[in-house]
Amino acid sequence: MSGLRERKKAKTRAAIQEHALRLFRKQGYAATTVQEIAAAAEVSPATFFRYFATKEDTIVFDRLDPVLIELFRSQPPELSPTEALRGAIRQSMDTLSEAEWVLESERQQLVMNAPELRARMLDQLYEGIDLLAGLAAERTGRSPEDIAVRAWAGAVVGVVMATYQHLDVDDTLPKYLATMDLAFDQLAGLPLEP
């Protein structure tokens, strides 16, 4: 039963986020209210706040993160953290439909370009470095506080940001993945071997 409950929660969270993104695209981020998002998603404002603490959270929440973490951990142990992450990103993107990719692309562009979200994005970047350092530490047997591990994690966040900024909202998933691969090639000087 808990599996069904978790799937229902994930579906509700995704629907709220999808309606929020649609409204942000239509009327702008600043002009959209939580009440409008809740109404569009056919949930109460109280239900909205059970899933997202703030309006900003509908944008910064990345529903691919749990999938990406699981896929990273399932990569062959002989792969370096960079190669494991490349494989996990490709596999996680394979789970997206074309419509989901369009929404994800719009979400990424909004996070990168909305001035109202910049401070929140900075918090998310630090959280991303901590998450990636923990994953790399698991794979390599090093401490997540090891400066080489943290430098790698920071470089990965930089690569992802540079890729997001390089793409247009209309770019296709294959173009995104090709650009991401080129950007990951730049990490060749930061090997973290298991």
C-alpha positions in Angstrom: 0.0 0.0 0.0 2.8 2.4 0.7 4.1 2.0 -2.9 0.7 3.1 -4.2 0.6 6.0 -1.7 4.0 7.2 -2.8 3.1 7.0 -6.4 -0.1 9.0 -5.8 2.0 11.6 -3.9 4.5 11.8 -6.7 1.7 12.2 -9.3 0.1 15.0 -7.2 3.5 16.8 -6.8 4.2 16.5 -10.5 0.7 17.8 -11.4 1.1 20.8 -9.1 4.6 21.5 -10.6 3.3 21.1 -14.2 0.4 23.6 -13.6 2.7 26.0 -11.9 5.1 25.9 -14.9 2.2 26.4 -17.3 1.0 29.4 -15.3 4.5 30.9 -15.0 4.9 30.6 -18.8 1.5 32.2 -19.4 1.4 35.0 -17.0 4.9 35.3 -15.5 6.4 34.0 -12.3 5.9 37.1 -10.2 2.2 37.5 -11.3 1.2 33.9 -10.4 -0.1 33.1 -7.0 -0.2 29.9 -5.0 -4.0 30.1 -5.0 -4.0 30.1 -8.8 -1.6 27.2 -9.0 -3.7 25.2 -6.5 -6.9 26.0 -8.4 -5.3 24.9 -11.7 -4.0 21.7 -10.2 -7.5 21.1 -8.6 -6.1 21.0 -5.1 -6.6 23.2 -2.1 -4.0 25.7 -1.0 -3.4 23.6 2.1 -2.7 20.6 -0.2 -0.3 22.7 -2.2 1.6 23.5 1.0 1.8 19.9 1.9 3.8 19.3 -1.2 5.7 22.6 -1.6 6.6 25.0 1.2 6.7 28.0 -1.1 5.9 29.0 -4.7 9.7 28.9 -5.4 9.8 25.3 -4.4 7.6 24.4 -7.4 10.4 25.6 -9.6 13.5 24.4 -7.8 12.1 20.9 -7.0 13.7 18.5 -9.4 11.7 15.3 -9.6 14.6 13.6 -11.5 17.0 13.9 -8.5 15.8 10.7 -6.7 15.9 8.8 -10.1 19.4 10.2 -10.8 20.7 9.2 -7.4 19.4 5.7 -7.8 20.8 5.4 -11.3 24.2 6.8 -10.2 24.5 4.2 -7.4 23.6 1.4 -9.9 26.4 2.2 -12.4 29.2 -0.4 -12.7 31.7 0.1 -9.8 34.7 0.4 -12.1 33.3 3.7 -13.6 34.7 6.9 -12.3 32.2 9.3 -10.7 32.2 11.4 -13.9 31.4 8.4 -16.1 28.9 7.1 -13.6 27.1 10.5 -13.6 27.1 10.6 -17.3 25.5 7.2 -17.5 23.0 8.1 -14.8 22.0 11.4 -16.6 21.5 9.6 -19.9 19.4 6.9 -18.3 17.3 9.4 -16.3 16.6 11.5 -19.4 15.5 8.3 -21.2 12.6 8.1 -18.7 11.2 11.4 -19.9 8.5 11.8 -22.6 8.8 14.6 -25.0 6.2 16.6 -23.0 8.1 16.0 -19.8 11.3 17.1 -21.4 9.7 20.4 -22.5 8.5 21.0 -19.0 11.9 20.1 -17.5 13.6 22.4 -20.0 11.3 25.3 -19.1 11.8 24.6 -15.4 15.6 24.7 -15.9 15.4 27.9 -17.9 13.2 29.6 -15.3 15.5 28.6 -12.5 18.5 30.0 -14.3 16.9 33.2 -15.6 14.3 34.5 -13.0 15.9 37.1 -10.8 13.4 36.3 -8.1 14.8 32.7 -7.9 18.5 33.5 -7.9 19.0 33.4 -4.1 17.0 30.2 -3.9 19.1 28.8 -6.8 22.3 29.5 -4.9 21.0 27.4 -1.9 20.1 24.6 -4.3 23.6 24.7 -5.8 25.2 24.2 -2.4 22.9 21.4 -1.7 23.8 19.9 -5.1 27.5 20.0 -4.3 26.9 18.3 -0.9 24.8 15.6 -2.7 27.3 15.0 -5.4 30.2 14.9 -3.0 28.4 12.3 -0.9 27.8 10.2 -4.0 31.4 10.5 -5.2 32.6 9.6 -1.7 30.5 6.4 -1.7 31.9 5.4 -5.1 35.6 6.2 -4.4 35.8 5.4 -0.7 37.0 8.9 0.1 35.5 11.4 2.6 32.8 13.7 1.2 34.9 16.5 2.8 38.0 15.5 0.8 38.9 18.7 -1.2 39.3 16.6 -4.4 35.8 15.2 -4.0 34.3 18.6 -3.2 36.2 20.2 -6.1 34.8 17.5 -8.4 31.3 18.1 -7.1 31.6 21.9 -7.6 32.9 21.4 -11.1 29.9 19.1 -12.0 27.5 21.8 -10.7 29.4 24.3 -12.9 29.1 22.0 -15.9 25.4 21.6 -15.4 24.9 25.4 -15.0 26.9 26.2 -18.1 24.9 23.6 -20.1 21.6 25.1 -18.9 22.7 28.6 -19.8 23.9 27.4 -23.3 20.6 25.9 -24.3 17.4 27.5 -25.5 14.1 26.4 -24.2 13.2 24.9 -27.6 16.3 22.7 -27.8 15.7 19.0 -28.1 16.7 16.4 -25.6 19.3 14.9 -27.9 20.9 18.4 -28.3 20.9 18.8 -24.5 22.6 15.5 -24.0 25.2 16.2 -26.6 25.9 19.6 -25.1 26.1 18.0 -21.6 28.5 15.3 -22.9 30.8 18.0 -24.4 30.7 19.9 -21.1 31.5 16.8 -19.1 34.6 16.3 -21.3 36.0 19.4 -19.6 36.1 17.4 -16.3 38.9 15.2 -17.6 41.5 16.9 -15.4 39.5 16.0 -12.3 39.6 12.2 -12.1 38.3 10.5 -9.0 39.0 6.9 -9.5 37.3 4.3 -7.3 
